Amino acid sequence: MSRVAGCDPGTSSLDMIALEGGRVVAQVSIEPDELRADPTVPVQWLRAEGPFDLIAGPSGYGLPLVRAADCTDAQLDLMTLVRPDERGAKGVGGFSAMVRALRDSGLPVTFLPGVIHLPTVPAHRKLNKIDLGTADKLCVAALALAQHNRDEPALVVEFGSAFTALMVLKGKQIVDGLGGTCGPLGARSGGAWDGETAYLLAPLQKADLFRGGVADVPDRETGRAAFRESFCKAVYGLLNVHGCQDVYYSGSLLRSDSDLVQQALGELPQSFFKFHYAGDLPGAWVKHAAQGAALIAEGLCGGTFAPLIDSLKLREASGTVLDWFAHPRAADVRGAFGLGERPA
């Protein structure tokens, strides 16, 4: 009987949950201020609740199933994607410090892939993309897939406290996605960037990716109307390609502004779409991404959810988030993260 844990490094909190034999045995939500004051708090909690057979660690933009003990500094940089000139800056280094503490803890932590690492997403959908769904969003999709055990297409939506992300399940696999800065308007993020806007605001900082959302719109009703319409455009675009009618929704925005989420979902015709709350494991109250991460950890240990790992092809995940740039300056970006030429 395996004892595992899953983590979700969300914008509003770091949530962790422990399972033993698939049953919830411990969970915690750690506030950002507490993490900034002491990045080792997650390590302390995990040691107190252990020992664990496997911990699905907070993975940012993702790595292709890399054990923490084998994780290099260059790979840590790929999880955070902070430019060299901003590394260590206030408000940017908190996640890096926490992940570094986990990496150096000696705990059995494994870092999970993002959607772009998966072989089930065709290459043409990865071009010039990084965020098709970060590792925590993949965990939300895993939680939905544990319920949607069918081959019919389904849409997974995560209404986060900053970003809105959408992923497509088809044949029990993730085949497409729109991550926060590729997707619709979020509660705090402007979603997909207009290149001209990015040019005029340049040089951008990492913190700029967390601005321009509903919270920054001076007129409340304008911001909420933009959120609803941006969400619908994203859904209908994916519907046109994939034909998904089942919609699984989750995210911390359901707690902080459930009216906005329900309004956005209400824009979609109830006669066509079938809506499903992503649901919680029995006794769980932490965020869905942490629950999904724990399911993945349990599956990687050969437990009940081992078929889920096979469906998602997590063990076949590969590459880096910087492999798919089609731009003359792509080599410069890769070089800043210690990478050579893109693999053929």
C-alpha positions in Angstrom: 0.0 0.0 0.0 1.7 3.2 -1.2 1.8 6.5 0.6 2.1 9.4 -1.8 1.6 13.2 -1.9 0.7 15.7 -4.5 1.4 19.5 -4.6 -0.2 22.5 -6.3 1.9 25.6 -6.4 -1.0 27.9 -7.2 -0.9 31.7 -7.3 -3.1 32.0 -4.2 -1.6 29.2 -2.1 0.5 26.1 -2.1 -1.7 23.1 -1.5 -0.5 19.6 -0.6 -2.4 16.4 0.0 -1.2 12.9 1.2 -2.9 9.6 0.2 -2.4 6.1 1.6 -4.0 3.3 -0.3 -5.8 5.9 -2.3 -7.4 7.4 0.8 -6.8 11.0 2.0 -4.7 11.0 5.2 -3.5 14.6 5.4 -3.7 17.9 3.6 -2.6 21.5 4.0 -2.8 24.9 2.3 0.1 27.2 2.8 -0.2 31.0 2.2 2.2 32.8 -0.1 3.5 35.1 2.7 4.4 32.0 4.7 6.3 30.5 1.8 8.1 33.7 1.1 9.2 33.9 4.7 10.4 30.3 4.7 10.6 28.3 1.5 11.3 25.1 3.5 7.8 25.0 5.0 6.6 22.4 2.4 9.6 20.2 3.2 8.9 20.4 6.9 5.2 19.3 6.3 6.2 16.4 4.1 8.8 15.2 6.5 6.2 15.3 9.3 3.6 13.4 7.3 6.0 10.9 5.7 7.6 8.7 4.9 6.3 8.7 1.3 6.9 6.4 -1.6 6.6 9.2 -4.0 5.8 12.9 -4.0 4.6 14.7 -7.1 6.3 18.0 -6.6 5.4 21.6 -7.7 6.7 21.6 -11.2 5.9 25.0 -12.8 6.1 24.7 -16.6 7.1 21.1 -16.2 9.9 18.6 -16.8 9.5 15.2 -18.4 9.2 13.1 -15.2 12.5 14.1 -13.6 13.4 12.9 -10.1 14.4 15.7 -7.8 17.7 14.0 -7.0 18.6 14.2 -10.7 17.3 17.7 -11.3 20.0 20.2 -12.4 20.0 23.9 -11.8 19.3 24.4 -15.5 16.2 22.2 -15.3 15.0 24.2 -12.3 15.3 27.3 -14.4 13.2 25.6 -17.1 10.5 25.0 -14.5 10.3 28.7 -13.6 11.2 30.3 -16.9 12.6 33.4 -15.3 15.1 35.4 -17.5 18.6 35.6 -16.1 18.2 39.3 -15.4 15.2 38.7 -13.1 16.4 35.7 -11.2 16.4 36.4 -7.5 14.2 39.4 -7.9 11.6 40.1 -5.1 8.3 38.3 -6.0 10.0 36.1 -8.6 12.4 34.0 -6.6 9.8 32.5 -4.1 8.8 29.6 -6.3 12.4 28.9 -7.3 13.5 28.9 -3.7 10.7 26.5 -2.7 11.5 24.0 -5.5 15.2 24.2 -4.8 14.4 23.3 -1.1 12.4 20.3 -2.3 15.1 19.3 -4.7 17.8 19.4 -2.0 15.6 17.8 0.7 16.4 14.1 -0.1 12.6 13.4 -0.2 11.3 11.2 -3.1 10.1 14.1 -5.2 9.4 13.8 -8.9 8.7 16.8 -11.1 5.9 16.4 -13.6 5.6 17.4 -17.3 3.5 20.1 -18.7 1.1 19.6 -21.6 3.7 20.6 -24.2 5.9 17.7 -23.1 3.3 15.1 -24.0 3.6 13.0 -27.1 -0.2 12.9 -27.4 -0.2 16.6 -28.5 0.7 16.9 -32.2 3.7 19.0 -33.1 1.8 21.5 -35.1 -0.1 22.5 -31.9 3.2 23.2 -30.1 4.7 25.7 -32.6 5.7 29.0 -30.9 4.0 27.8 -27.7 5.2 27.2 -24.1 2.0 27.3 -22.0 -0.5 24.7 -23.4 -1.2 23.9 -19.7 1.4 23.9 -17.0 2.1 20.9 -14.9 -0.6 21.8 -12.3 -3.1 22.1 -15.1 -2.1 18.7 -16.4 -2.9 17.4 -12.8 -6.4 18.9 -13.1 -6.9 17.1 -16.4 -5.8 13.9 -14.7 -8.4 14.3 -12.0 -11.1 14.9 -14.7 -9.8 11.9 -16.7 -10.2 9.7 -13.6 -13.9 10.5 -13.9 -14.3 10.8 -17.7 -13.2 7.2 -18.4 -14.5 7.3 -22.0 -13.0 7.9 -25.4 -15.4 10.7 -26.3 -13.8 14.2 -26.3 -14.1 16.4 -23.2 -13.0 19.9 -22.3 -11.2 20.5 -18.9 -11.4 24.1 -17.7 -9.4 25.5 -14.7 -10.6 28.9 -13.5 -7.5 29.8 -11.5 -7.0 32.8 -9.2 -4.9 34.4 -11.9 -5.2 32.4 -15.2 -7.9 30.5 -17.1 -6.7 27.3 -18.8 -8.5 24.8 -21.1 -7.3 21.3 -22.1 -8.9 18.8 -24.5 -9.2 15.1 -23.6 -9.8 12.7 -26.5 -9.3 8.9 -26.4 -8.4 9.2 -22.7 -5.4 11.5 -23.6 -4.6 15.2 -23.5 -4.4 16.3 -27.2 -4.7 20.1 -27.0 -4.6 23.0 -24.6 -4.7 26.7 -24.1 -2.6 27.7 -21.0 -3.0 31.0 -19.1 -0.9 33.2 -21.4 -2.1 31.4 -24.5 -5.7 31.3 -23.5 -8.6 33.5 -22.4 -8.7 36.4 -20.0 -8.1 35.4 -16.4 -9.0 36.8 -13.0 -5.6 38.5 -12.8 -4.0 37.8 -16.2 -4.8 39.3 -19.5 -4.6 35.9 -21.2 -3.2 35.6 -24.7 -1.0 38.6 -25.5 -1.4 41.0 -28.4 2.1 41.2 -29.8 1.8 44.9 -30.2 0.8 45.4 -26.6 3.8 43.3 -25.5 6.1 45.4 -27.8 4.9 48.7 -26.3 5.2 47.5 -22.7 8.6 45.9 -23.3 10.8 45.2 -21.5 8.3 42.9 -19.8 8.9 41.4 -16.4 7.5 38.0 -15.2 5.1 39.9 -12.9 3.5 41.5 -16.0 2.1 38.0 -16.9 -0.1 38.3 -13.8 -1.6 41.6 -14.7 -4.3 42.8 -17.1 -7.1 40.5 -16.0 -10.5 41.3 -14.6 -9.0 42.7 -11.4 -7.2 45.4 -13.4 -10.1 46.6 -15.5 -11.4 49.9 -14.0 -15.0 49.3 -14.9 -16.2 46.1 -13.2 -18.9 45.2 -15.6 -16.6 45.7 -18.6 -14.1 43.4 -17.1 -16.6 40.7 -16.3 -18.2 40.9 -19.8 -14.7 40.6 -21.3 -14.0 37.5 -19.2 -17.2 35.8 -20.2 -16.8 36.5 -23.9 -13.1 35.6 -24.0 -13.9 32.3 -22.3 -16.7 31.5 -24.9 -14.4 32.3 -27.8 -11.8 29.9 -26.5 -14.4 27.1 -25.9 -16.0 27.5 -29.3 -12.6 27.5 -31.0 -11.7 24.2 -29.4 -15.2 22.8 -30.0 -14.8 23.6 -33.7 -11.6 21.5 -33.9 -12.4 18.7 -31.4 -16.2 18.5 -31.0 -16.2 18.2 -27.2 -19.5 18.5 -25.4 -18.5 17.3 -21.9 -17.0 20.2 -19.8 -15.2 19.5 -16.5 -14.6 22.7 -14.6 -12.5 23.5 -11.5 -10.3 26.2 -10.0 -9.9 28.5 -7.0 -12.0 31.2 -8.7 -14.9 29.0 -7.9 -14.3 29.9 -4.2 -13.4 33.6 -4.6 -15.9 34.6 -7.3 -18.2 31.7 -8.1 -20.7 34.1 -9.7 -18.2 35.0 -12.4 -17.5 31.4 -13.2 -21.2 30.5 -13.3 -21.9 33.5 -15.6 -19.1 32.4 -18.0 -20.4 28.8 -18.0 -24.0 30.1 -18.4 -23.0 31.7 -21.8 -22.7 28.2 -23.2 -25.9 26.5 -24.3 -27.0 24.0 -21.7 -28.9 22.0 -24.3 -25.6 21.1 -26.0 -22.9 21.0 -23.3 -22.8 18.7 -20.4 -21.2 20.3 -17.4 -19.4 18.5 -14.6 -17.8 19.9 -11.5 -14.3 18.3 -11.4 -15.2 16.9 -8.0 -13.1 16.1 -4.9 -11.6 12.9 -3.6 -13.5 11.8 -0.5 -12.5 14.0 2.4 -10.3 16.3 0.3 -10.7 20.1 0.4 -7.4 21.3 -1.2 -7.3 22.5 -4.7 -8.0 20.1 -7.5 -4.5 20.3 -9.0 -3.0 19.0 -5.7 -5.5 16.1 -5.8 -4.7 15.3 -9.4 -1.0 15.4 -8.6 -1.5 12.9 -5.8 -3.5 10.6 -8.2 -0.5 10.7 -10.6 1.9 9.9 -7.8 -0.2 6.9 -6.8 -0.4 5.8 -10.4 3.3 6.1 -10.8 3.7 3.8 -7.9 1.6 1.2 -9.6 -1.5 1.7 -7.6 -5.2 2.1 -8.6 -4.5 4.9 -11.0 -1.7 3.2 -12.9 -3.9 3.0 -16.1 -4.3 6.8 -15.9 -0.5 7.1 -16.2 -0.5 4.8 -19.2 -3.4 6.8 -20.9 -1.6 10.1 -20.4 1.7 8.7 -21.6 3.5 10.5 -18.8 6.5 8.2 -19.0 6.9 9.1 -22.7 7.0 12.8 -22.0 10.1 14.4 -23.4 11.9 17.6 -24.5 11.8 21.1 -23.0 9.2 23.9 -23.1 11.6 25.8 -25.4 11.7 23.2 -28.2 9.0 24.7 -30.4 10.0 28.2 -31.3 9.9 29.1 -35.0 11.7 32.4 -34.7 15.2 33.5 -35.8 16.0 34.5 -32.2 15.0 31.1 -30.7 18.6 30.0 -30.3 19.3 33.1 -28.2 16.4 32.2 -25.8 17.5 28.6 -25.6 21.1 29.7 -25.0 20.0 31.9 -22.0 18.7 28.6 -20.4 21.8 26.6 -21.2 20.3 24.8 -24.1 21.8 24.1 -27.5 20.1 23.7 -30.8 16.6 22.3 -30.8 16.6 18.5 -31.2 15.6 17.4 -34.7 
